[in-house]
Amino acid sequence: MKISKASRKQRFWSHQHIWDGGSHSQGGDVVHEDLRDQTKMTTAHFYCQYCTASLLGKKYVLKDDSPYCVTCYDRVFSNYCEECKKPIESDSKDLCYKDRHWHEGCFKCTKCNHSLVEKPFAAKDERLLCTECYSNECSSKCFHCKRTIMPGSRKMEFKGNYWHETCFVCENCRQPIGTKPLISKESGNYCVPCFEKEFAHYCNFCKKVITSGGITFCDQLWHKECFLCSGCRKDLCEEQFMSRDDYPFCVDCYNHLYANKCVACSKPISGLTGAKFICFQDSQWHSECFNCGKCSVSLVGKGFLTQNKEIFCQKCGSGMDTDI
């Protein structure tokens, strides 16, 4: 809110004077008693510029070096009051704010009707309000104490809510947070030291505090940026992975380091996608690789014979010197 003050418009500018006969000064308006002695204008030419009436012995206003009787001046040049819509005549004070004008008695708060003369005020939707009414109607309410945050006072904003600076405190130590880093929980806002002391979990890899998010693996917490393959250090947050001795590995590293190899194709046998494999006497095959070494027929679910770690169907193996 911008606090404003109305300006008192001088009813008679430096180039305007009211003269009524009399040699004294009043409010910046020069008044003369002996008009004929004090002016250089001749009687024949001394008349109102608007109605042409003689101004000898009468009050008049001099505007742009031309004289006007008070009546004509008020009718032609007076501003109109924003409140009562009547002209602000030359014998009244003209209060001006942003090219709008008021009588002194009309310059009031539109809500409580108290005078705003010589007082700070604010404008909202073309209405003038005293600071108290503006605060009650327009100012933010403190999220903590529910009281008005007065214009000109410092307020803190967080997640769309507002606080008095003295109300925006750590839920634990009750010290003002101000613009320092904070961590928010359902129970309130906390300064970083208090949050770490009361609630923080620590990353299994870097041992530093996890302030938000994180990944749970093998009952341990990890920063997302710390959850990497133990072999190649690849980010595993969006990847499938496997584990060995509670350490995570990407599929490629795990297969390279730990997976059994197929006797037929020598490629790793990975159980990541539930792939089927055949195990016989400490040897493993992919199910699609478990074929007769001679005719290549699949031996899955069938009897077979072996010779030097090769497998054969019963037909191809008959007559061979097989192991079984």
Beta strands, then each sheet from edge to edge (+ up, - down):
strand 1: 7-9
strand 2: 18-19
strand 3: 24-26
strand 4: 29-31
strand 5: 60-63
strand 6: 66-69
strand 7: 94-97
strand 8: 100-103
strand 9: 121-124
strand 10: 127-130
strand 11: 155-158
strand 12: 161-164
strand 13: 182-185
strand 14: 188-191
strand 15: 201-202
strand 16: 209-210
strand 17: 215-217
strand 18: 220-222
strand 19: 241-244
strand 20: 247-250
strand 21: 277-280
strand 22: 283-286
strand 23: 305-307
strand 24: 310-312
sheet 1: 1+ 7- 8+
sheet 2: 2+ 5- 6+
sheet 3: 3+ 4-
sheet 4: 9+ 10-
sheet 5: 11+ 12-
sheet 6: 13+ 14-
sheet 7: 15+ 16-
sheet 8: 17+ 18-
sheet 9: 19+ 20-
sheet 10: 21+ 22-
sheet 11: 23+ 24-
end
